Amino acid sequence: MTDAQPKTEPRLPRRSFLKETGALAGAAALARVSVAEETAAGANDRPGVGFIGTGGRCNAHIDIVNRLAEAGRLRPVAVCDVYRPRVEAAAARAGGATIYRDYRDLLADPHVDLVCIASPDRHHAQQALDAVRAGKDVFVEKPLTHWLQFSLARQLAEEAASHGRIVQVGTQYMADDSYAEAHRLIHEENVIGKIVHIQAGYFRRGDWGERMPIPDPQAQPGPDLDWEQFLGDAPQVPFSVSRFFQWRLYWDYSGGPATDLLVHTFTPLFRLLRADFPERVVGSGGMFQYNDLREVPDTFNMTIDYAGGPSVVLMNSLSNATGCSTFVRGTDGTLAFEGRGITITPHDAAEPAHVIPWAGHGDTHKLWVDFVDCVASRERPLSPVDIAARVQAPLNMAILGYRENRVARFDVEKQEIVI
């Protein structure tokens, strides 16, 4: 690659991207259905949930849906996975749900109204797109896309709006009410002035999140393991049990800490900004401790610059769990995430002017309840797909820039990442 010939992602047909956060709700406004009316309608009228990708994270989703089923709100009806032992266990956990081995067959099931997608990153956006086109509302795990697929993130946000579908992205920190109150104080009361700088991080000890367990070291492609479907649009490589069960270790299927961990840190902070796409992003880091089979970095940092501000610094290491403070710095004061809550302190003040109780990590159950409420009301969910697409851009840019040892830029006119 030369400086004279920047690399861009493949172009999609030009569409106007979502410009404001209320577009999705307005695309398909329907009369609100109360919880009492929904419960009274009977079990067969409750939305049926189908689960695509039934690994470890999906178990948490199934358990939540089971609790909502007991409350008369949902029905688990179908499960799908490319690995037979896993999908059979999920079917039992979901009360005898119908088993599918190809997600497109699950989407064709008329009993499936809502789809929960917890497959590997590379499949999230395409499966969500197909679900939206099939008339389903979607709860899709973060990250919204693989680091090579920003164009799919943009397309999913557009099509969710045009088809009038609710898409909730599973970044559970977004379910913490404290961020909404902080947003109000920042933008309605202007308590810290213009936001000019943000620092935050995600630190832990160990790479167990990527080095997932291998339940069957002797597993091979065949009737019980569909390797071709697992690969999808990834490079066609020979089967390996590590790639299949520990896919987060590999660039082909994962973005490492940037898209798996820092997405949690950044998404609720991005909610405070009212920002669009960044001007430029720099990614840095490396594999400094955990090297066995691992391809993605175990330490990763990024700096995200938005036109006119702010500059956002996100830090990460898997070798040390000592965290860093989260600060949102404004021209007139500072917002800080501390043990007692979110404090907002004007310049030169001895004590905070506001203290907002802060739960810290949000709640996946609460995010699901919000999703079900929004499916009924057609209102905007707490973690909407248009925000997730805007968050995905700088994460992908950081990875692309890191891999190419370059500064990544965003072409606003073309809606493309440029390296």
KESE-94767 format. One record per atom (N, C-alpha, C): residue in one letter; x, y, z. Coordinates in steps of 0.1 Angstrom, whole numbers, plus 5000, padded with zeros to 4 digits. Last residue first. Layout:
aXYZ;...
//
This chain:
i492050415049;i493350385055;i494450435045;v488850515055;v489950525046;v491250505054;i485450425057;i486750435064;i487850435053;e482750625044;e483650515043;e484850535052;q480850815034;q480550725045;q481350605046;k481451005016;k481250875011;k480850775021;e481551225034;e480751235022;e480451095016;v483351145054;v481951175057;v481151175045;d485750925057;d485251015047;d483751035049;f487950905084;f486650875079;f486150975069;r491250745087;r490350865085;r488950815081;a493850615106;a492650585099;a491850715098;v497350615103;v496150685109;v494950655100;r499050295104;r498650415097;r497650485106;n499650015105;n500550115110;n500350255104;e497749835098;e498549895087;e499549995091;r496749765123;r497349655114;r498149715103;y495950015132;y496949945140;y497549835131;g493950075114;g495150165115;g496250095122;l492049875120;l492649885106;l493949965107;i491549935147;i492049805143;i492749815130;a490450195144;a491550175153;a492250045149;m488250145128;m489250235123;m490550205131;n486549995145;n487149935133;n488350015127;l486050195164;l486650075168;l487350005156;p484750395148;p486150425154;p486850295159;a482350235140;a483350305130;a484650325137;q480850155161;q481650055154;q482650125145;v479450385168;v480450335177;v481350245170;r477650395147;r478550505149;r479650475159;a476250155152;a476950175139;a478050285141;a475050215177;a476050105176;a476850115163;i473250405169;i474350445178;i475450335177;d471550245154;d472250365147;d473350415156;v470550055171;v471550015161;v472250135155;p470350135207;p469850125193;p470950105183;s469750075235;s470950055228;s470650035213;l467050125243;l468150185250;l469550175243;p464850185214;p465450105225;p466650175232;r462050375206;r463450365205;r464050285217;e458950195201;e459750305206;e461150275205;r457050005197;r457850055185;r458550185189;s455849865217;s455450005216;s456050065203;a456849605216;a455349625217;a455049775213;v459549645214;v458849565203;v457349585204;c459949775238;c460049855225;c459449775213;d459649575256;d458749685257;d458749765244;v461749415248;v460449355247;v459449475247;f463949585254;f463749535241;f462249495239;d463649615282;d463549725274;d463249685259;v464249345289;v462949405292;v462649525284;w466949345280;w465949255274;w464549305276;l468149515297;l468149545283;l467149465276;k467749385321;k467049515319;k467049545304;h469449165317;h468049145319;h467249275316;t471949295316;t471449235304;t469949215305;d472849595329;d472049475333;d471549425320;g475649805341;g474349775334;g473849645337;h477949845355;h478049765343;h476649735337;g477250085374;g478550045369;g478549965356;a475350225387;a475450085389;a476650025384;w475450525404;w475950455392;w476050305395;p473850835412;p474150695415;p474450615403;i475451135407;i474451045402;i474750905405;v475851445421;v476351305422;v475151215418;h476851775414;h475851665412;h476551535415;a478951935421;a477651995421;a476551895420;p481551825443;p480751805431;p479351875432;e483552085459;e482751965460;e481951945447;a485052295452;a485652205462;a484852075462;a485652415418;a484652385429;a485352285439;d487152465396;d487452535408;d486552515420;h484552375374;h485952425376;h486052495389;p482052145387;p482452265380;p483952305383;t481651805386;t482251915394;t482652035385;i479751535390;i479951645381;i480351765389;t480151185394;t480151315399;t480451415389;i478550885396;i479050985386;i478951115392;g479550705425;g478650735414;g479350825404;r481350615443;r480050655448;r479050685437;g483650555427;g482950455435;g481550485439;e483150745396;e483850715409;e483050605416;f483650915368;f483050795373;f483850745385;a483151265364;a484051155367;a483251035372;l483151555345;l482251445349;l483251325352;t484051895350;t484451755347;t483351655353;g483852225334;g483852125345;g484151985341;d483952385312;d483452445324;d483452345336;t484752235290;t485352365292;t484952425305;g485151885303;g484451995295;g485152125298;r485951555303;r486351685306;r485751785297;v485151275318;v484651345307;v484951495310;f487050995330;f486751135330;f486151185317;t487650715348;t486950765336;t486550915338;s490750585359;s489550665361;s488950705348;c491750245353;c492050395352;c490650465354;g492649945371;g491950025361;g492350165361;t494549665372;t494449795378;t493849895368;a494949415360;a493549455363;a493449585370;n497049325334;n496949395347;n495549445349;s496849215309;s497949165318;s497849225332;l495149325291;l494749195297;l495749145307;s494449665288;s495449565290;s494749445296;n493549985273;n493249845276;n494549765279;m491950295268;m493050215271;m492650085276;l491050575248;l490550445254;l491750355256;v490350905245;v491450815247;v490950695255;v489051145223;v488751035232;v489850935233;s488451475219;s489451375217;s489151265227;p485151605208;p486351585217;p487351495211;g486151845183;g486251785196;g484951695199;g486151925157;g485752025167;g485751965181;a485751595148;a485851735142;a485351835152;y487251365171;y486051415164;y486251565159;d489551115174;d489351265173;d488151295165;i490650875195;i489550905185;i489351055185;t493050645202;t492750785203;t491750815191;m493450335219;m493050405207;m492850555211;n495150025227;n494750165230;n494250235218;f495649705240;f495249785229;f494749915234;t497049395246;t497049535250;t496649615239;d496949165232;d496449155245;d496449295252;p495749155197;p496649205208;p496049175222;v495248835180;v494748975184;v495549025196;e496348585180;e496748675169;e496348815173;r497548305199;r496848435198;r497348515187;l499048085201;l498048075191;l497348215189;d500448235228;d500248095223;d498948095215;n500848485240;n501248465226;n500748335220;y500448725262;y499748605258;y499948575244;q502148965264;q502248855273;q501648725268;f501849145243;f502949165252;f503149055263;m500949225213;m500849105222;m502049105231;g499749575213;g500549455208;g500249335217;g499249915204;g499249815214;g500149695208;s496950155189;s498250105192;s498149995203;g495250355165;g495250235173;g496650195176;v493650655158;v494950595159;v494750475169;v491450825137;v491650735148;v492950675147;r489451115127;r490651025125;r490750945138;e486751195129;e487651255119;e488851165116;p483950985135;p485151055139;p485851105127;f480451065131;f481550975129;f482851055131;d478751225156;d478551145144;d479651055142;a477551295190;a478551295179;a478151215167;r476551325215;r475751365204;r476751385192;l477751225239;l478451315230;l477551385220;l476751025255;l476851155260;l477251265251;r477150795240;r475750845241;r475750985247;f479850745244;f479450805231;f478050865232;l479550615268;l480150755268;l479850825255;p478450375261;p477650465269;p478250605270;t480650285243;t479250305239;t478450395248;f483150235257;f482950355249;f481450385245;t483049995271;t483450125278;t482950245270;h482249805252;h481449825265;h481749965271;v484349825234;v483049865230;v482049885242;l486449725248;l486349865247;l485049915242;l485849435243;l485849505256;l485649655256;d485649375216;d485049285226;d484949355239;t487049555200;t485549525197;t484849445207;a489549565213;a488849685208;a487349665206;p490449305220;p489849395231;p489149515225;g489549135189;g490249145202;g489649245211;g487949115167;g488849225168;g489549245181;s487548795149;s487448885161;s488249005160;y488048635128;y486748625134;y486448725145;d490648665119;d489548635109;d488148645115;w492248705142;w491748825134;w490648785125;y491548505170;y492048515156;y491348635149;l490448445195;l491948455194;l492448505180;r487848385192;r488148525196;r489648545196;w487548115187;w487548205176;w487948345180;q487747865199;q488447975205;q488548095195;f486447675184;f485947695197;f486547815204;f487747705158;f486247685159;f485847725173;r490447735162;r489747835155;r488247825157;s490947495176;s491047625183;s490347735176;v490447295158;v489547305169;v489747435176;s490447385124;s491247365136;s490247375148;f490247335088;f489647335101;f490747315112;p491947565066;p491647435071;p491047435085;v490047855053;v491247795059;v490947655064;q488848105036;q488647965037;q489947895041;p488148405054;p489048325046;p488848175047;a484548465059;a485948465063;a486848385054;d481848435054;d482648515044;d484148535048;g481648125069;g480848235063;g481748305052;l482647945088;l483548045082;l482748155075;f480347805095;f481047875106;f481947985099;q479747675072;q478847775076;q479547865087;e481947495071;e481747595060;e480847705065;w481647335094;w482747425093;w482547535082;d479347215112;d479347265099;d480447375098;l479246925128;l479947045129;l480147105115;d477946685124;d477746755137;d478446885138;p478746605099;p477246625101;p477046705115;g481846785098;g480946675094;g479546705097;p485046855113;p483846895104;p483146765100;q485646725146;q485946735132;q484746785124;a486946705179;a485946745170;a486446765156;q488746645199;q488746555188;q487646595177;p488246815221;p489546835213;p489546745200;d485546955230;d485846825224;d487146845215;p485447205243;p484747095249;p485046955243;i487647435251;i487447345240;i486747215245;p487047765264;p487247625266;p486947545253;m488748055250;m487547985255;m487747835255;r490448295251;r490948155251;r489848065257;e489148535255;e489448495242;e489748345241;g488848535283;g487748575274;g487848535260;w491348485293;w490348375293;w489148405284;d493648625297;d492948635283;d491948515282;g494248835325;g494048705319;g493348715306;r492949095342;r494149005343;r493748865337;r491849405327;r491649275335;r492849195334;f490349715319;f491549635323;f491149505330;y489449965299;y488949835303;y490149745306;g488950325302;g489650205299;g488950085303;a489150675293;a488450565299;a489250435295;q488651025288;q489650915290;q488850805297;i487951295267;i487451185274;i488551085276;h487551645260;h488451535262;h487751425271;v485551835257;v486751845248;v487651725249;i482251945257;i483151835260;i484351835251;k481352265269;k481652185258;k482552065261;g479952255302;g480352325290;g480552225279;i478952115323;i480452105322;i480852185309;v476252165323;v476952175336;v478452165334;n473952215307;n475252265303;n476152275315;e471352135310;e471852225320;e473252275317;e471151965287;e470052055290;e470452165300;h473551825285;h473051895273;h471851985276;i474351735311;i475351785301;i474651875291;l471951645322;l472651755329;l473751815319;r471251435304;r470351555306;r471151675312;h473451265306;h473151325293;h472351445295;a473051185333;a474251255329;a474051335316;e470651035329;e470651155337;e471951245335;a471650835312;a470550925308;a470551055316;y473450715329;y473950775317;y472950875311;s471950595349;s472750705352;s473250785340;d470650365340;d469950485340;d470750615342;d472050125321;d472250195333;d471650335332;a472050005296;a470849985305;a470950065318;m474550015285;m473550115280;m472250105289;y475849795293;y476049915301;y475050025297;q475349595274;q474449605286;q474749735294;t474849575243;t475849645251;t475249685264;g473349435222;g473549395235;g474749445242;v471049635205;v472449585205;v472849555219;q467949595190;q468649635202;q470049565202;v465949705166;v467249635167;v467949685180;i462849685152;i463549725164;i464849635164;r461949785118;r462249685128;r463049745140;g461249925094;g460549945107;g460749845117;h462749915072;h461749805074;h460949825087;s464250145075;s463350135063;s462350025065;a465650085099;a464750195098;a463750185087;a467149865091;a466249855103;a465249965103;e468549975070;e467449875067;e466549855079;e470450135084;e469550195073;e468350105071;a471849955100;a471150065106;a470050125096;l472849785080;l471949735090;l471149845096;q474649955067;q473549905060;q472449855069;r476550005087;r475750115082;r474550065075;a477449745090;a476849815102;a476049925097;l478549695065;l477349615069;l476649685081;s480749865065;s479649895055;s478449815059;f482449745084;f481649865088;f480549895078;q483849495085;q482449505080;q481749625083;l486149425097;l486249445083;l484849485077;w485549365124;w486249495121;w486449525106;h482049255126;h483549235125;h484249355121;t479449445143;t480049375131;t481549335134;l478649505168;l477649505158;l478249425146;p480149295193;p480049415185;p479149395174;k476949255209;k478049335205;k479249245202;e474049065197;e475149085206;e476149185200;v470849175190;v472149125185;v473249165195;f467549125188;f468549155198;f469849095194;v465149235164;v466449165167;v467049215179;d462149145147;d462849235155;d464049155161;k461649035113;k461849005127;k462449125134;g461349035085;g460249085093;g460449065108;a463448955070;a462448855072;a461248905081;r465049165072;r464449155059;r463349045060;v466049115098;v465249235096;v464449225083;a467448885093;a466348885102;a465449005100;d469448975076;d468548875071;d467248865080;l470749155094;l470149205082;l469049105076;a471648965113;a470649065117;a469949125105;q473448825097;q472348755103;q471248845107;q475249025092;q474548965081;q473348895086;a476149105118;a475449195109;a474649135098;h477348855129;h476248945136;h475449025126;h479448705120;h478048675115;h476948775120;r481748785132;r481648805117;r480248775112;d481448715159;d481248855155;d481048865140;p479448415164;p480748495164;p480548625156;s476048465178;s477048395170;s478348475170;a473748555189;a474948545198;a475948465191;i470748705184;i471948665177;i473148675186;c467448645187;c468548675195;c469848625188;v464448765172;v465648685170;v466748735180;l460948725173;l462148795177;l463348705176;d459248535162;d458948675160;d460148765163;v458748225150;v459848315155;v459448455151;h456748085137;h456648105152;h457748195158;p457548055111;p456548165114;p456348185129;d460848025101;d459847975110;d458848075114;a462848145087;a461648115080;a460548055088;l464948165105;l464248285102;l462948265094;l465747895105;l465047955117;l464348085114;d466847885080;d465647805083;d464947855096;r469048045084;r467948095075;r466748005076;y470747905101;y469948015106;y468848065097;d470747565102;d471047675093;d470147795098;r469847395121;r471347395119;r471747505109;y467447405147;y467847435133;y469347435133;i464947275169;i466447285165;i466547305150;t462547415191;t462847355178;t464347375174;a462947365227;a462747455215;a463147375202;g462847265252;g462447175241;g462147255228;g463547465270;g462347395272;g461847315260;a466147565266;a464947655262;a463647575262;r467747355273;r467647475282;r466547565279;a467347195250;a466847155263;a466747265273;a468647365232;a467147335230;a466547285243;a471247365241;a470447485242;a468947465240;a471947105235;a471947145249;a471147275251;e471747115208;e470947025215;e470847065230;v473847295202;v472447335199;v471447245206;r476047145210;r475747275216;r474347315214;p476146925193;p476046905208;p475647035215;r476247055166;r475046975171;r475046965186;y476947365155;y477547255162;y476447175170;v475747575144;v476447495135;v477047365141;d472447645157;d473947645158;d474547545148;c469447765170;c470247725158;c471647745161;v466147725183;v467547745185;v468247705173;a462847845193;a463747785183;a465247825187;v461247955213;v460647865204;v461647785195;p460348105243;p461448055236;p460947945226;r458048365245;r458148225244;r459448185237;l457248635269;l457848575257;l457648425257;r455648705291;r455948805281;r456548755268;g455048575315;g453948585305;g454348685293;a456948515332;a456148635335;a455148665325;e458148305320;e457348275333;e456548395336;a459448445300;a458348355297;a457548325309;l461348575315;l460348655309;l459148575304;r462848345321;r462248425332;r461148515326;n463648275295;n462848185303;n462148255314;v465248495288;v463948475281;v463048375289;i467348445306;i466548565307;i465248555300;d468348205296;d467848215310;d467048335312;i469148285270;i468048185272;i467448195286;h471248455277;h470048505270;h468848415272;a473048285288;a472548395296;a471248445290;n473648125266;n472948065278;n472348165287;c475048285249;c473548255246;c472848195258;r477648265258;r476848395260;r475348365258;g478348005249;g478248045263;g477448165266;g476447935219;g477547925228;g477347975242;t474547935198;t474147895212;t475347855221;g473248095173;g474448095180;g474248065195;i470148235176;i471148205166;i472448215173;f466948175188;f468348205192;f469248155181;g463748315188;g464648225182;g466048265185;v460748365205;v462148405204;v462948285198;g457448485200;g458348365201;g459748415197;p455248695219;p456348685208;p457148555211;r452048555226;r453348615231;r454348595220;d449948415218;d450148545212;d451348615217;n449948185232;n450248175218;n450348305211;a449248275258;a450548225255;a450948225241;g447248575259;g447448425259;g448848395254;a446448835264;a446248775250;a446448625249;a447248915288;a445848865287;a445648795273;t449749015283;t449648895291;t448248835289;e449149245268;e449949145262;e449749015270;e447649395286;e446949345274;e447749235268;a449649445305;a448449365309;a447749315297;v451549595291;v451949455296;v450649375299;s449949745262;s450349745276;s450749605280;v451149855232;v450449745238;v450849735252;r450750155213;r451450085224;r450549975230;a450450155178;a449850175190;a450550095201;l453450235159;l452350155162;l451750185175;a455650355136;a454950385148;a453650305148;a458150315120;a457050215121;a456250235134;a459850525119;a459650445107;a458450355108;g460250645144;g459250705135;g458950615123;a462250485155;a460950475161;a459850535151;l464350555138;l463950425138;l462550415144;a464850835142;a464450785129;a463750645130;g465950955165;g464550915165;g464050855152;t468551035161;t468350915168;t466850875168;e469451125127;e469151155141;e468551035148;k470251025103;k470851145107;k470551175122;l471350735087;l470450785097;l471050915103;f472550815053;f472550745066;f471650805076;s471350785021;s471550885032;s471450805045;r473350575001;r472050605008;r472350715018;r474950434974;r474850544983;r473450564988;p475750084976;p475050194970;p474750304979;l479050044991;l477650004990;l476950114982;r482449974983;r481350064984;r480049994983;p484849815004;p484049814992;p482849904994;e487050055021;e486149935021;e485349935008;t490250175008;t488850195014;t488150055014;k493450295009;k492650175008;k491250205015;p495150534989;p494550495002;p493550374999;q497750584973;q496550504969;q495950454982;a499850734981;a499150784970;a497850704967;d501150575000;d500350695005;d499450754994;t500550224992;t501350354991;t500450464996;m500849885000;m500050005000;m500950125000;
//
